[in-house]
Amino acid sequence: MKLFVLDASVALAWFLDSPVPDLAVRVRESLENGSRAKVPALWRLELVNGFAVTERRGALTPTFTDRCLDDIEALVPSVIDESTIAISLRQALSVARTFRLSSYDAVYLETARRELLPLATLDRALGAAALKAGVSLFQ
């Protein structure tokens, strides 16, 4: 079984991108074939924010968003675990400063680093920071 940290950018791509990027397809297939993902607590909020922003732009209907959330809620208990590692405000800020990331991305990076897991992300800046920090990327 493969274990990795899942960035919200990948999960959102399953629903918002057309075509879905190859990495996002590979991650979803990996989860469907027995892998598990770890996510920081902010992952759920980032997903909701991504859907809310896309709805406000008129690119999604509330009905479609509700179907997406149903799919995510069905997926979460079976293949996604919330990380129990607490990342302090100061540590998140330190990582954000060091790698010039948002605080949210800093939490994903620090979660992967502390859990000693690869990171699945579509965010290029976060991916580059992960490599600089010695964190492998999901392949």
N, C-alpha and C positions, 0 to 999 in steps of 0.2 A: 504494500500500500504506500502510495506517495502522499506526503504531507507538505503543505506549502501555505504561505500567507497570501490571501486573496485581496487585492486592491479593488475598491469599488469601481474603478474605471473598466475593469474586465467584466464585472457583473452587469454594469449598465450597458456595455456594448452588446450583450446578448439580446437586449430589447430595443436599443436606440439606434444602433448602427446598421446600415444596409449598404454593402454587404457587411456581415459580421467579420471582424478581423480574424485572421488565422489563429493568432494566439488565443483569442477568446474562445474560438471553437475547440482548440486543443484542451484548454482548461475545462470547459464544460464536459467534453468527452472523458477526460481524466476523472472528473467527479462522478460521472455516470458509470465509470468502470472501477469504482472502489477507492479512489483517492479521497482525501479529506482536506478541507481548507480551514485555516485558523484566520480569524479576523479580529481586529480591535473593536471595542464597543462602539466606536464612532462609525463603523461600517454601515450599519442600518440607517443612521441619520444621513450619511452621504448618499445612499441609494435614494432615500425619500427626497432629498434635495435635488438630485439629478432629475427625477421624474417631475417634481414640482416646477423646476425651471423650464424643462422641456414643454410641459403643459402650458405654462404662461406664454411661451413663444408661439403657441398654437400648433406645435408639431405632434402633440399627443392629445387624445381625448381622455377624460376621466375614466371612461369605461375601459379603454385599452390599458391605462395605468393600473386599474384595479385587477385586470387579468394578469398583468406582469407581477403585481404584488402577490397574487394567489400562487403564481409559479414559484416565486422566491420563498414564500412561506412554506410551501411544500418541500422545497429543496433544503432549507436551513436545518431542520432537525436531523436529516439523514446524512448530510455531508459537510456541514459547516459548524465549526465550534468557535465560540468567543474565547479569545485569549484571556487568561486570568492574570497576566502580567500587568502590573500597575506601572504606568510611565508617568513620572512626576512632571509637573509644569516646567520645572527648570530643565529636566532632561529633554523634554520635547522642544523647548526653546533652544537648547544647546545644539541639538541635531539640526533643527531648522536653520540656525545660523551657520553652522559648519558646512552644510550642504546646500544652502540657499533654497530651502524648500518651504512650502506652506507648513503650518503646524500639523495639519491633517496628514500630509505625506510623511512628515517626520515621524509620526506615530506608527505608520505602516513600516517604515524603514527600521525603526527601533524594535518593533515587534518581531520582525524577521530576524534581526540581529540577535536579540535575546533568546528567541526560540530556536535559533540555529537552523532556520528553514529558508528555502528559496522563496523569492517574491514573484508573484504573478501580477504584472502591471502593464498597462498600455501607455502610461505616462512616461515620456522620454526622460524628463528631468529626474524623476524618481528612479527610473531604471539606471541612469548614469550614476546617480548618488549611491544606489545600492552597490553597484560594482566598485565604486571608490571605497565604500565602507567594508568591502570584503563579503558582501551578501550576494549569493548566486541568484540568477533569475530563472524563473520557470521556463523550461524548454519544452 
